[in-house]
Amino acid sequence: MHRKTVEETVVGVVGLGTVGEALLGLLSEAGCRVVGVDRDLDVLARVERRVKARGEGGAFDRPPPTLTADIGSLAEADLVIEAVDEDLAVKSTLLHRLHGVCAGTTVFLTTTASLPLFRLATASRRPERTVGLRLLRPPAAGGRADVVPTSLTSDDAISAARELTAALGLEPAAVEVQAGGLATGLVHAFVNRAAVMVAQGFAAAQDIDTAMRLGCGLPSGPLQLIDELGVDEVHAGLTALCERTGDARYRPAPLLSSMLDRGTLGRKSGQGFYRYDDTGRRIAAADAPRVHGGSPAAPLEHVGVLGSGTMARGIAEACAVAGFRTTLVARSPQKASASLAFIEKSLAKAVRRGKVTPAGEAQARACLTTADDMVALADCDLVIEAVAEDLLLKRSLFARLGRVCRPGALLATTTSSLPVAACTEPAGRPEDTLGLHFFNPAPVMKLVELVRTPATGERAVDVAHAFCGTLGKVAVACPDRAGFIVNHLLFPYLADAVRLLDEHAVDAADVDGAMERGFGYPMGPFTLLDSIGLDVSLAILRCLDTEFPKSGYEPPVLVEELVEQGFLGHKSGRGIRGPRERVSSGATRNG
């Protein structure tokens, strides 16, 4: 590497915040001689504790990095990585200082994600030796990073930077520069909304993160991501975006400001939305036991599913596979027969893929029956309504369920965006009604949002939790508010992404690529919109906008125009990303 082996190469890291500390660890593991510099003595002490803890755990079989507040210790460095705050003046001043300290051959790498690289390169007084190292999230082995030169960067400086990132196990992300900045803005607005949700007491941080990971296939939940990036860096990024755009969605949540004041900065400080040990590993919180004041609830035996669409069929299949006696009721004999045939075909496919054993398939077939009259639900212990997102239709069905079903039976709606209480009120048994929002495909997706209304009884909640566990699902509890957790956070993010197409000369594919390769999301926002369906997305946005006006749910005009013209996404063969085959992933597709 630059005529030296990895072990002979001296690499400096200036700024030991979230990104700098992560780079320090990767460099040490790669075998480089590392010098970490930070002017904050508390930061140096914290990093030293973590380095020592990792060394005691056997993480290092070579000398640990040198940690110092003296920038002059970088005089012999072959490469220096600047990882200080995302501030043009701060970075420019530091690079200029490094120029006076380091040898003329030293290569500088700046970790800026959004500042003008050419300006920083000239501020260093050695633009031919200055390279951008763009990281959209803190680096880790197997992660992604782009080496970004300017027109003035020399070939050997580019080669040295690329050899270094390869030695660290970082793969090129190939993220277009403008798209990377826009993607970062989308993520900042997304995590900011999650912080507001925590501050409102709507749901706990862990429940929000679990819902977004399992419901959308994200590599980490939004609050965990804030901890990884650093509360201070997220707050600074939001502040800069708010000042530059005047857009209120970027105004840092008051909770982030108070955390910043307290010094609870996330993983780097050992305390943020979660707690971390001296090695930087998250300390798992003990789950609070569920307490039920009355006698233990009787286990469910017979489950009814009302509906014959994709979601109803998937829920019925999951119930039958779990061993529940399951009755699916459709609105006609033909719909009932078609539903049974569809589920049997799905079970056969699951056997071929090794997801269900032949014995399990036989058991599921034996457990499942269909009917076209709601009287068949009379002796069910639980009935799950899974029809279209139409409030009047759902209310009419719950009025009938209240008359048909036995006393004590639980009645649940799978609504994804309507208030549960409004759907279930006509049943006349508020203590036994709740929401069970499954995600599509129901046999596969692990998340269920368990929604309790103010009147839902503890017995109903306990029984529903146990039921979800038997299905192999993770139930995340949340109160009855339109959008619950996932849609409340997901759809303003998707709407923000669509508005980028109106506000910037950017390609949808580039933004998707930045989210997928830069942040590790399974789908970018436009691919996800095409997968969910633009018509479904428009309906959910309208519902959320009615419930929460002027809160970021306003349907973008572009989506309304596309739906009018028949651009519905994968279902119609054309969407925002153009003609495209259906994409399979862990991302949510609401039913």
C-alpha positions in Angstrom: 0.0 0.0 0.0 1.7 3.2 -1.2 5.0 1.1 -1.2 4.2 -0.1 2.3 2.5 -3.1 3.7 -0.6 -2.7 5.8 1.4 -3.3 9.0 3.9 -0.6 8.0 1.3 2.0 7.1 0.6 4.7 9.7 -2.9 6.1 9.5 -4.2 9.0 11.6 -7.8 9.6 12.5 -8.7 13.1 13.7 -12.1 13.3 15.5 -13.1 10.2 17.5 -16.9 10.6 17.4 -19.1 7.9 16.1 -17.4 7.7 12.6 -13.9 8.3 13.8 -14.0 5.7 16.6 -15.5 3.1 14.2 -12.7 3.8 11.7 -10.1 3.5 14.5 -11.4 0.0 15.3 -11.4 -1.1 11.6 -7.9 0.2 11.1 -6.6 -1.6 14.2 -8.2 -4.8 13.2 -6.7 -4.5 9.7 -3.2 -4.3 11.3 -2.4 -0.6 10.5 -0.4 1.5 12.9 -3.1 3.9 14.1 -3.0 7.3 15.8 -6.3 8.7 17.0 -6.5 12.4 17.8 -9.2 14.3 19.5 -9.0 17.6 21.4 -11.7 16.5 23.9 -9.9 14.7 26.8 -13.2 13.1 27.9 -13.6 11.6 24.4 -10.1 10.3 24.5 -10.7 8.7 27.9 -13.9 7.0 26.7 -12.2 5.6 23.5 -9.3 4.4 25.6 -11.7 2.5 27.9 -13.3 0.9 24.9 -10.0 0.0 23.3 -8.9 -1.6 26.5 -12.2 -3.5 26.9 -12.0 -4.9 23.4 -8.3 -5.8 23.9 -9.2 -7.7 27.1 -11.8 -9.5 25.1 -9.2 -10.7 22.6 -10.2 -8.3 19.8 -6.6 -7.2 19.3 -3.5 -9.4 18.7 -1.3 -6.4 17.9 -0.5 -3.1 19.6 -3.5 -0.9 20.3 -3.9 2.5 18.6 -2.1 5.5 20.0 -4.6 8.1 21.4 -3.6 11.7 21.9 -4.8 15.3 21.8 -1.6 16.3 20.0 -2.2 16.8 16.3 1.6 17.0 15.9 1.8 13.3 16.4 0.6 12.8 12.8 3.8 14.1 11.3 4.8 10.6 10.2 1.3 9.5 9.0 1.0 8.1 5.5 -2.8 8.8 5.4 -4.9 11.0 7.7 -8.7 10.6 7.9 -10.5 13.7 9.0 -13.8 12.8 10.9 -14.8 16.0 12.7 -18.1 17.7 12.7 -19.9 18.3 9.4 -19.1 22.0 9.3 -17.3 23.6 6.4 -15.3 26.0 8.6 -14.3 23.4 11.1 -13.2 20.9 8.5 -11.4 23.6 6.4 -9.4 24.8 9.4 -8.4 21.3 10.4 -7.2 20.3 6.9 -5.2 23.5 6.7 -3.6 22.7 10.1 -2.8 19.1 8.9 -1.1 20.5 5.9 1.4 22.3 8.2 2.0 19.2 10.3 2.1 16.3 7.8 4.7 15.3 5.2 4.1 16.5 1.7 3.3 12.9 0.6 0.5 12.3 3.2 -2.9 11.7 1.7 -5.9 13.4 3.4 -9.3 11.7 3.5 -12.3 13.8 4.5 -15.5 12.1 5.7 -17.9 14.8 4.5 -21.2 13.6 3.4 -22.7 16.8 2.1 -20.1 19.6 2.1 -18.4 20.8 -1.2 -15.4 18.5 -1.6 -13.5 20.8 -4.0 -13.7 23.6 -1.4 -12.3 21.4 1.3 -9.6 20.1 -1.0 -8.3 23.6 -1.8 -8.6 24.5 1.9 -6.1 21.7 2.6 -3.5 23.5 0.4 -2.8 20.1 -1.2 -5.9 19.4 -3.4 -3.9 16.8 -5.4 -3.5 14.7 -2.1 -7.1 15.2 -0.7 -9.8 12.7 -1.3 -13.4 12.3 -0.1 -14.4 9.3 1.9 -18.2 9.3 1.8 -20.0 7.2 4.5 -23.7 7.5 4.8 -23.7 5.5 8.1 -20.9 4.6 10.5 -18.5 2.1 8.9 -18.3 -1.6 9.8 -16.6 -4.5 8.3 -18.5 -5.5 5.2 -20.0 -2.0 5.0 -19.9 0.5 2.2 -17.9 3.6 1.5 -17.1 5.6 -1.6 -13.7 7.1 -2.4 -14.6 10.4 -4.1 -11.8 12.4 -5.9 -11.9 15.8 -7.4 -10.6 16.8 -10.8 -7.3 17.7 -9.0 -6.8 14.5 -7.1 -3.7 12.6 -8.2 -3.9 9.0 -9.3 -1.6 7.7 -6.6 -3.7 9.5 -3.9 -6.8 7.8 -5.2 -5.1 4.4 -5.3 -3.9 4.8 -1.7 -7.4 5.7 -0.5 -9.0 2.8 -2.3 -6.4 0.3 -1.1 -7.0 1.5 2.4 -10.8 1.1 2.2 -10.3 -2.4 0.7 -8.0 -3.3 3.6 -10.7 -2.2 6.0 -13.3 -4.5 4.4 -15.4 -1.6 3.0 -16.9 -2.1 -0.4 -17.7 0.7 -2.9 -21.3 2.0 -2.5 -21.3 3.7 -5.9 -23.8 6.3 -4.6 -24.4 9.4 -6.8 -23.3 12.5 -4.8 -26.6 14.5 -5.0 -28.7 11.4 -4.3 -26.6 10.5 -1.3 -27.2 13.9 0.2 -31.0 13.7 -0.5 -31.1 10.2 1.0 -29.4 11.5 4.1 -32.1 14.2 4.4 -34.8 11.6 4.1 -33.3 9.5 6.8 -32.8 12.5 9.1 -36.5 13.5 8.8 -37.5 9.8 9.3 -35.5 9.3 12.6 -36.6 12.8 13.8 -40.3 11.7 13.6 -39.5 8.6 15.5 -37.9 10.7 18.3 -41.1 12.8 18.4 -43.1 9.6 18.7 -41.1 8.5 21.7 -41.4 11.9 23.4 -45.2 11.8 23.0 -45.2 8.5 24.9 -47.0 6.8 22.0 -44.6 3.8 22.1 -41.3 2.8 23.6 -38.1 3.1 21.6 -37.6 -0.6 21.5 -41.2 -1.2 20.2 -40.7 1.4 17.5 -37.4 -0.1 16.4 -38.8 -3.6 16.4 -41.8 -2.6 14.4 -39.7 -0.8 11.7 -37.2 -3.6 11.5 -39.7 -6.4 11.2 -42.3 -4.4 9.3 -40.0 -2.8 6.8 -36.9 -5.1 6.8 -34.6 -2.2 8.0 -31.1 -3.2 9.2 -31.8 -1.1 12.4 -34.7 0.8 13.8 -34.7 4.6 13.7 -33.9 5.2 17.3 -31.0 2.6 17.2 -29.8 4.4 14.1 -29.7 7.7 16.0 -27.6 6.1 18.6 -25.3 4.7 16.0 -24.9 8.0 14.2 -24.7 10.0 17.4 -27.4 12.2 18.8 -25.1 15.2 18.4 -24.4 14.5 14.8 -28.1 13.8 14.0 -29.0 17.0 15.8 -26.4 19.0 13.9 -27.5 17.5 10.6 -31.1 18.3 11.2 -30.2 21.9 12.3 -28.2 22.5 9.1 -31.0 21.1 6.9 -33.6 23.2 8.8 -31.5 26.4 8.4 -30.8 25.7 4.7 -34.3 24.8 3.7 -36.6 26.4 6.3 -38.5 23.1 6.4 -40.1 22.4 9.8 -39.7 18.6 9.3 -36.0 19.1 9.9 -36.4 21.0 13.2 -34.7 18.7 15.8 -37.2 17.1 18.1 -37.0 18.6 21.6 -36.1 15.2 22.9 -32.9 15.2 20.8 -32.1 18.7 22.1 -32.5 17.6 25.7 -30.4 14.5 25.1 -27.7 16.7 23.6 -27.8 18.9 26.7 -27.5 15.9 29.0 -24.6 14.4 27.0 -26.6 11.2 26.3 -25.2 11.0 22.7 -25.9 7.4 21.9 -23.4 4.5 21.5 -20.4 6.9 21.7 -21.3 8.0 25.2 -22.7 4.7 26.5 -26.2 6.1 26.8 -28.8 7.2 24.3 -32.1 5.6 23.5 -30.4 2.4 24.7 -27.4 1.7 27.0 -24.0 0.4 25.9 -21.1 -1.3 27.6 -17.4 -0.3 27.5 -17.0 -2.2 24.2 -19.8 -0.3 22.6 -22.2 -3.3 22.6 -25.8 -2.6 23.4 -27.0 -3.8 26.8 -30.2 -5.7 26.4 -33.0 -4.5 28.6 -34.9 -7.1 30.6 -38.4 -7.5 29.3 -41.0 -6.5 31.8 -43.3 -9.5 32.6 -46.9 -9.2 31.4 -49.2 -9.0 34.5 -52.8 -10.0 34.3 -55.0 -9.3 37.4 -57.6 -12.0 36.8 -57.5 -15.7 36.2 -55.5 -17.1 33.3 -57.2 -16.8 30.0 -58.3 -20.0 28.3 -56.2 -20.8 25.2 -57.7 -20.2 21.8 -58.8 -23.2 19.8 -61.1 -22.0 17.0 -60.1 -18.9 14.9 -62.3 -17.3 12.3 -61.1 -15.1 9.4 -63.6 -12.9 7.7 -62.6 -12.0 4.1 -61.2 -13.7 1.0 -58.5 -11.3 -0.2 -54.7 -11.7 0.0 -54.5 -10.7 3.7 -57.4 -12.9 4.8 -56.0 -15.9 3.0 -52.5 -15.3 4.4 -53.8 -15.0 8.0 -56.0 -18.1 7.6 -52.9 -20.0 6.3 -50.8 -18.9 9.2 -53.4 -19.9 11.8 -53.9 -23.3 10.2 -50.2 -24.0 10.1 -49.9 -23.1 13.8 -52.5 -25.8 14.5 -55.6 -23.6 15.2 -59.0 -24.9 13.9 -59.5 -22.2 11.3 -62.7 -21.1 9.5 -62.4 -18.6 6.6 -65.7 -16.9 5.7 -66.0 -15.3 2.2 -69.0 -13.5 0.8 -69.9 -16.2 -1.8 -69.4 -20.0 -2.3 -67.2 -19.2 -5.3 -64.9 -16.8 -3.2 -64.7 -19.4 -0.5 -63.7 -22.2 -2.9 -61.1 -20.0 -4.6 -59.7 -19.0 -1.2 -59.3 -22.6 -0.2 -57.6 -23.5 -3.4 -55.2 -20.5 -3.1 -54.2 -21.5 0.4 -53.6 -25.1 -0.6 -51.4 -24.0 -3.4 -49.5 -21.7 -1.1 -49.0 -24.6 1.4 -47.7 -26.8 -1.4 -45.2 -24.1 -2.4 -44.1 -23.7 1.3 -43.4 -27.4 1.4 -41.3 -27.2 -1.8 -39.3 -24.4 -0.2 -38.8 -26.2 3.0 -40.8 -23.7 5.1 -43.4 -26.3 6.0 -43.0 -30.1 6.5 -45.3 -32.5 4.6 -46.8 -33.4 8.0 -47.3 -29.7 8.8 -49.1 -29.3 5.4 -51.4 -32.2 6.1 -52.2 -30.8 9.6 -52.9 -27.3 8.2 -55.3 -28.7 5.5 -57.1 -30.7 8.2 -57.5 -27.6 10.4 -58.8 -25.3 7.6 -62.4 -25.0 6.5 -64.2 -22.3 4.5 -67.8 -21.0 4.4 -69.9 -18.3 2.9 -72.1 -17.5 5.9 -71.0 -15.7 9.1 -73.0 -18.1 11.2 -70.0 -20.4 10.8 -68.1 -18.1 13.1 -70.6 -18.5 16.0 -68.4 -20.7 18.2 -65.0 -19.0 17.4 -62.8 -17.9 20.2 -61.3 -15.2 18.0 -62.5 -13.6 14.8 -60.2 -11.5 12.6 -61.9 -9.2 10.1 -59.6 -8.8 7.0 -61.7 -7.0 4.3 -61.0 -3.9 2.3 -60.0 -0.6 4.0 -63.6 0.8 4.0 -64.9 2.1 7.3 -68.6 1.7 6.5 -68.0 -1.9 5.4 -66.1 -2.8 8.4 -68.6 -1.2 10.8 -71.4 -3.2 9.1 -69.5 -6.4 9.5 -68.7 -5.8 13.2 -72.4 -5.1 13.8 -73.2 -8.6 12.5 -70.2 -10.2 14.4 -71.5 -8.7 17.6 -74.8 -10.5 17.0 -73.4 -13.8 15.7 -70.3 -14.5 17.9 -70.5 -16.1 21.3 -70.1 -14.0 24.4 -66.4 -13.6 25.3 -65.1 -14.2 21.8 -62.4 -11.7 20.8 -63.1 -9.6 17.7 -60.2 -8.0 15.8 -59.7 -5.9 12.8 -56.6 -5.9 10.5 -57.0 -2.3 9.5 -53.7 -0.7 8.5 -54.8 3.0 8.8 -58.4 3.4 10.2 -59.0 3.9 13.9 -59.7 0.5 15.5 -62.5 1.8 17.8 -64.3 3.3 14.8 -64.3 0.0 13.0 -65.3 -2.2 15.9 -67.7 0.0 17.9 -70.9 -1.5 16.3 -70.1 -4.9 17.8 -71.2 -3.6 21.2 -68.5 -5.4 23.2 -65.6 -2.8 23.5 -63.6 -4.8 26.1 -63.3 -7.7 23.7 -62.3 -5.8 20.5 -58.8 -4.8 19.3 -56.6 -4.4 16.3 -54.3 -7.1 14.9 -52.4 -5.4 12.0 -50.7 -8.2 10.1 -48.2 -7.5 7.3 -48.2 -8.9 3.9 -47.4 -11.7 3.2 -48.9 -12.8 6.5 -47.5 -16.3 6.6 -44.0 -14.9 6.3 -43.8 -11.4 7.9 -43.1 -11.6 11.7 -44.6 -8.4 12.8 -48.2 -7.9 14.2 -49.1 -4.4 15.5 -51.4 -5.2 18.5 -53.7 -2.2 18.9 -55.7 -1.6 22.0 -58.5 1.0 22.2 -59.1 2.8 25.5 -61.8 0.2 26.2 -59.9 -2.9 25.3 -59.7 -5.2 28.3 -56.5 -6.7 29.7 -57.7 -10.3 29.0 -58.1 -9.4 25.3 -54.6 -8.0 25.2 -53.1 -11.0 27.0 -54.9 -13.5 24.8 -53.9 -11.7 21.6 -50.2 -11.6 22.7 -50.2 -15.3 23.3 -52.0 -16.0 20.0 -49.4 -14.0 18.1 -46.6 -15.9 19.9 -48.2 -19.2 18.9 -48.2 -18.0 15.2 -44.5 -17.3 15.6 -45.1 -13.6 15.3 -43.7 -10.6 17.3 -46.6 -8.5 18.7 -45.8 -4.8 19.2 -48.3 -3.0 21.4 -49.5 0.4 20.5 -52.5 2.6 21.2 -55.3 3.3 18.8 -54.1 6.0 16.5 -54.4 6.0 12.8 -51.3 4.6 11.2 -50.2 2.9 14.4 -46.3 2.7 14.4 -45.2 1.5 11.0 -47.4 3.5 8.7 -47.2 6.6 10.9 -43.4 6.7 10.2 -43.2 5.0 6.8 -45.7 7.1 4.7 -44.4 10.6 5.5 -40.9 9.2 4.5 -42.4 7.9 1.2 -44.2 11.2 0.6 -41.0 13.1 1.3 -39.2 11.0 -1.3 -41.8 11.7 -4.0 -41.5 15.4 -3.3 -37.8 15.2 -4.1 -38.8 14.4 -7.7 -40.6 17.8 -7.9 -38.0 19.8 -6.1 -34.7 18.4 -7.5 -33.3 17.2 -10.8 -32.7 13.7 -9.4 -33.3 10.2 -10.7 -35.5 7.9 -8.6 -33.1 5.0 -9.3 -30.2 7.0 -7.8 -32.1 7.8 -4.6 -33.2 4.2 -4.3 -29.6 3.1 -4.8 -28.4 5.5 -2.1 -30.9 4.1 0.4 -30.1 0.5 -0.5 -26.3 0.7 -0.8 -25.6 3.6 1.5 -28.0 2.8 4.4 -28.6 -0.9 3.8 -32.4 -0.6 3.3 -33.9 -3.6 1.5 -35.7 -1.2 -0.9 -35.4 2.4 -1.8 -38.6 4.5 -1.3 -39.6 4.4 -5.0 -39.2 0.7 -5.4 -41.2 0.3 -2.1 -44.0 2.6 -3.3 -44.2 0.5 -6.5 -44.3 -2.7 -4.4 -47.0 -1.4 -2.0 -49.0 0.1 -4.9 -49.4 3.8 -5.5 -53.2 3.5 -5.2 -52.9 1.8 -1.8 -50.3 4.4 -0.7 -52.5 7.3 -1.8 -55.4 5.9 0.2 -53.3 5.5 3.3 -51.9 9.0 3.0 -55.4 10.5 2.5 -56.6 8.7 5.7 -53.6 9.8 7.7 -53.8 13.4 6.4 -57.5 13.5 7.5 -56.5 12.3 11.0 -53.3 14.4 11.2 -53.7 17.5 9.0 -50.5 19.4 8.1 -48.3 16.8 9.6 -46.4 15.5 6.5 -49.1 13.1 5.2 -50.4 15.4 2.5 -50.5 13.2 -0.7 -48.0 14.5 -3.2 -49.7 15.8 -6.4 -47.4 13.6 -8.4 -48.8 10.4 -6.7 -52.4 11.5 -7.4 -51.5 12.2 -11.1 -49.8 8.9 -11.5 -52.7 7.0 -10.0 -55.1 8.8 -12.3 -53.1 7.7 -15.3 -53.0 4.1 -14.2 -49.4 4.0 -12.9 -50.0 1.9 -9.8 -46.7 0.1 -9.5 -45.9 -3.6 -9.9 -49.6 -4.6 -9.9 -50.2 -2.6 -13.1 -46.7 -3.3 -14.6 -45.7 0.4 -14.4 -44.9 2.8 -11.6 -42.4 5.4 -10.5 -39.5 3.2 -11.5 -41.1 2.3 -14.8 -42.0 -1.2 -16.1 -40.5 -3.6 -13.6 -40.9 -7.2 -12.3 -42.2 -7.7 -8.8 -39.5 -7.3 -6.2 -39.3 -9.8 -3.3 -37.9 -8.6 0.0 -38.6 -8.2 3.7 -40.1 -4.8 3.2 -43.7 -4.3 4.2 -46.6 -4.3 1.8 -49.7 -3.3 3.7 -52.9 -5.2 3.2 
